[in-house]
Amino acid sequence: MKGQHEHTGQLPAPPKSLPGGAAPANPAGLDRAGDPIPGALPALPSDLKGRKILVVDDQSLNRRILQQILQSAGFTVIEADSGEAALARYGESPPDLVLLDVMMPVLSGFDTCRELKRRYGAACAPIIFVTAKTEAADVLEGLDAGGVDYLPKPVRAKEALARIRVHVQNRLLMEELTRANAAKNKFLGMAAHDLRSPLATIRGLTEFLQEGAVGPMTTDQLDLVATMHTAAVGMIDLVNELLDVATIEAGELKLHRAWHQIGEPISQSIAQMKLDAAKKQTRIIYDTSCKVPALMVDANKLRQVVDNLLSNAIKFSPPGSTIRVGLFLAPALGQGGFCVQDMGPGIADADRDKLFKDFSRLSAQPTAGEKSTGLGLAICLKIVQALQGSITATNLPAGGCEWRVSLPLPS
């Protein structure tokens, strides 16, 4: 496609008449001279007026026609006559949408699209290809490159505006949702932070009472204090997880990565979780036979992932279970990591789509009435992804589930 002109898609100035006196075909909404017909094109909503469209085409006539269509509707138009110029113009004045010719010399439309996506990622404006190449293979290549839509040449003004309008409105909606989500995360963070101190005080005071610091208490009084303590601990866990979610979604997760033997945070987590496991007569067996080299991780965040997975394994396994933890090494995949195997009911097919989502609750229930916030797995996923790893859940043939955390090996 490089180094070619898309002559088949060029929109020539229409002749005054065709043989037999028939009127020439023009893009819908344009007169014979190629200018917009007053009132023929739909008016834009007020929130779309003035939005910037970058028109990229190496043929000046094609750019002029698109410019007239867009400006008559109320858009602001900026132009580029090549892929290279498009990259420069985008950086100087980021548009709300890009109309991109496919066949241009040096840098094709598809290559230009890929470069824009590489530079700007999810923040890149939607890109619509304008081309006469509408074969299925061409359409698929454009979509694979990152385009969101196609406009066939010759351009039909009303269709073009309808498609452009939808994609610009979608972009504005996503920007609004992003702002709303940021405000929500800020509120959650503030609320959780303000709640943590009084809840910690309640927890401390109930422990003070349980230790008999103010004198002996009756059995009923101790039961009440124990209930208050359990509720306070559960609320503190929820508040801490809300803070984690708000921090991660706001893009403020700070990782302190260094080379660590991942067995160290795993051993620390197991030592702590054995206390909870003992309450259900559950054993945790740690297999350290596999030797995994030091990995570039944040040891504290990795410990948080292990804590969550072990806590869930204890909650959802019946009393008297055995939970197995082990390391693994997969050099062919460039991965190493650890796995946690529980003896719970496994993951139901209907629950697969809920895994790792905020506040998701699965059909399986904790076996001793333990509380669950529905945030733990979502936090695990986000931490592991920040460490450039992955986490999977696989049902075991004999029952239970294996949670596997894979992390990149040193290159």
N, C-alpha and C positions, 0 to 999 in steps of 0.2 A: 504493500500500500504506500510505502514511502516513495517520495520523489515523483508522484503522479498527481494530475489534476483531475478533479471529478467533474469532467465536462458534462456527463449525463445528468448531473444534478444541478447545473448552472441554470439560473432563471433569466433567459434573455429578455430584452425589452420587447413587448408584444407588438406585432405589426398592426397597422391601422385596420386592416381587413384581411380576411381569408378569401380564397377562391370562392366565388358565388356570393360574396357579400356577407358571409357568416362572421359573427364577432369572434375575436381570438379568445383563447382560454387564458384567464388570469387567475392568480391566487384569490380564493374567495375573500371578498371584502375589499379588493383593490379595483381601481378603474383601469381603463386601457393604458394609461400612462404609468401604471404601477403604484399610484398613490392611493391611500385609504379612502374609501367612500364614506363621507360623513354619516354617522349614525349606523353604519353597517357592522361595526365591531362593538362587542359588548363593553360597557364601562366597567372599570375596575372598582372593587371595594376600596374604601378610603385607606385601609391599612396596607394595601398593596401599591398605592400610587407613589411613584418616586423610587420604588425598589430597583436596584441595579441589576441589569442583565449584561453579562459579558458575551458578545457575539464574536465568534472566531471562525473566519473563513478566508482563504487566500484569494477569493474572487470578490472584487469590490462591489459588483452588481448584487451578488447574493447578500452581502452585508447591508447594502443600501435598502433592499427590500425588507429585510428583517428589521432594520432600524425604523423604517417608516411604520411597519405594523406595530412594533412595540411602543414607539413614542406616541403614536396616535391613541393607544390604549392607556397611556399614563405612566409607562415604565421609563426609567432612565437607562440609556444605552451607552456602554463603553465597548470599543472595538479592538480587535487584534487580527492581523493578517497572516499569522503563522502560529504554530505551536509554541515556538520560543517566545514570541511576543505575548502570547496568552499567559505564559508562566510569569512574565515580568509584570503585565498589567494586573494579574490576580494579586500579586504581592503588593503592588502599589495601592490598589483600591479593591479590596475583597468584595466580590459581587454576591447577590442573593441566589443567582442561578447562572449557569453557563450553557450557551448554545454552541455546540462544537461540531464543525465540519470534520468528516472522517479522512478524506483523501487530500492531504496537503504535502508539499515537498518537505524534505528533511525530517520533520517530526510529525508523524501521523496523528490523527485525532485520538486514536486508541492509546498511543504512547503518551500523548499529552495528558489524557485522562489518568493514566496510571501514575504519572509523575505528580499530578495534582493530589491524587489520593495518598501518595507516599509522603508528600510534604505536609499535608494538612489533616490527614486521617479522617476521623469521624466529624471533624469540624468543617470539612470541605463542602462547598456549596453543591447542590444537586447538579448533575451534568446530563444534558439531553443532546444526543447526537442528531445532527441534521444532515441527511444523506440520501442519495438515490439507491444506496446499497441496502436492500431490505431482505436479502436471502436469510434463511434461518441461521446459517453459520455465521453471517455477519452480525446479526442481532445478538446471538449468544456471545460472540467475541466482545461486543460492546458492553453487554451486561457484566461479563466476567471482568472487564477492565475497570468497572466501577460506575458505568452509566446507569441512569434510572429510567430512561425512556428514549424513544426514537421519534423523530419527525421526518416523514418522507419528503423528498423533493419531487415536484415543485411544492412549495409550502402552501398549505391552505390556512389562511389567516385565522379564521374562527377556531379551527381545530388546534392550531399552534397556541393561541392565547388560552384556550381551555386547558390544555396540558400544562403550559407554563404556570398558569394561575394555581392549579392544584399543587404542583410541586413547591412553589414559593409559599403557599399557605401551609403546606406540611412542614416546611422549614421553620416558619414563624411559630407554628404550634410547638415544634420540638424545642425551640428556644424558650418559649413560655413555660413549657413543662420543666426544662432544665432549671429555670429561675425558681419555679415553685418548689422543685425538689431540693434546691439549695437552701431555700427558706425553711423547708421542713426539717432538713438536717440540722440547721442552726438552732431551731427551736428544740428539737430532740436533745441536742448536745447541752443546751442551757438548762433544760428541765432536768435531765439526768444528772448533770453536775450539781444542781441545787438540791436534789433529793438524796444524793449519796451521803452527805455528811450527817443529816438527821437519822437516816437509816442505820448508819454505822454506830451512831450513839445508842439507838434502841438495841441493836445487837449486843453492844458492849454492856449495857445495863442489864439485859436479860442474863448474860453470862455471869455478871456480878452477883445477881440474885441466885442463880443456880449453884454457885460456889458457896452459898450460905454466908456471904459477907455481911448481911444485915440481920443474921439470926436464922434459926431453923424455920422451915416452911412445911406446911401440910402437903400431903400427896396431891390433893386437888390443886393447891397453889402451884406446886412444881409442874403439874401438867399444863396449867395455863401459861406459865412462864416458858415452858418448852414449846408450846404452840406459837407464842409470840416470837421466840427466837427463830423457829423454823420459817415463819412468815418473813421476818426481817432479812434472814439469809437469802431467801428466794427473791425478795425484792432487790436486794443488793446485786445479786447475779443478773437480774433483768436490767437494772440500771447500767451495770458495767457493759452488758452486751449492747444496749441501746447506744451507749457512748462509742463503742467499737464500730457499730454500723454507721453512725453519723460521721465518725472520723473517716472511715473508708470511703463512703459515698461522696464525701466532700473532697476526696482526692488528697487528704491530709495524712494518710497512713505513712508513718515514717519507719523505714526499715534500717536497722543497723547491722548490715551484712558483714560477715567475716567467715573465715574457714573454721568449721566446727565438725567434730565427730558427732553425728546426729544421735548416737547412742546415749550421749550424756543427758540432753533434755528428756529423752524417752525414759531413761532410768529414774530421773527426778520425778517425772509425772507418775510413773508406776508406784514409786514409794509413797506418794501422797494418796493416790487413788486406792491403794490397798486397804486403807481405813474404811472407805465407803463400801468396797467390795466385801469386806469382812462382815459388815452388817447384814449381808444377804448370803453369807456362807459361800461367797464366790471367790474363786482363785484367779490370779493373773499370772500366766506363765510367759516369761520373756526369753526368746531364743536368740542368743547373740552369736550363733555359729557363723553367720555370714559376715564377712568383713567388708564394710563400705568405706571408701576413702572419705577424707574430709570434704564437706560440701560447703558452698557459699550460701549461707543462710543467716537469718536473724534467729538466734537460739531461743530468745524469749517468745517470739511469735510462733516458732515451731512448737515450743512447749505448749502454747495455748491451743494449737491444733490437736496435739496428742491428748491434752486434758479433755477437750470436747469429745473426741472419739472414744476415749476410755469411759467417760461419764455416760455417754449414750449406750455403750456396750453393757455397762453395769445396769443401767436403768431398764433396758429392754430384754435382757437375758433373765431367765427365771432363777430363783434362789438355788444355790448349789451348782451354778454353772462354772465352766472354765473358759476364761478369755485368754486368747493367745496373741502375743505381740512378737513380731519378728522383723528383721531387716532383710532386704533383698537387693540384688545387683543385676542389672540388665545391660551389660556393656554394648551389645548390638544396638540397643535403642538409645544409648547414651544416658541411661537413667539409673538411679539408685534411690532407695527410700525405705519406707517401713509399711507394715500392714497390721491391722487390728481385726481379729476374727472373734465374733461374738456367737452366742447360742440363742439369739432371738428369733423372731418369726421371719426374718428376711424382709426384703422390699417387695411389696405387692406391685403388680404391673400398673395398677391404677395410680400408684403413688410416685411412679418414676418421674413424671413431669413436675412434681412438687419438690423433689430433692433439691437442696441447696438454695431454696428461695426464702426470702425474708418472711418470718411469721408463718411458715408452712407447717401444718400439723399432719402427720401421716396417720393412716388407719390403725397401725399398731400402737398400743398403749404401754407405758411403763408398767412393769410387773409388780411393783410394790407401791403404786400410787404416787411415785415421784413427780415433781413438777417439771415442765418443759416449756421454755419460752418460744421455741420455734425459730430461734436465731442462730443457734450454735453452728449448724452445718453451713448456713449462708456465710458466716464469718470465716469458717474453715476454708471454704472455697476461695473467698477473696484473698485471704492471706496466702494460700498456696499459689494462686495465680500471680500474686505480687512477687512471689519467689520464683516465678517462671516454671512452675510445676503443674501437676494435675492431680485430681482426686477422683477415684471411682468407687462404686459400690457394686459388688457381685455376690449374688446369692450362692451359697455353697450347696453341693449335692446332698450332704447329710443334714442340712438345716443350718440356719444362721446366715450371717453375711460377712464378707471380707471388705474392709475399707482400706484402700491402697493409696498411699500418697507417693507420687513419683516426682523426683527432683532431678535437675540436670547434673550430670557428672562433669568434673573438670575436663576441659578440652585438652 
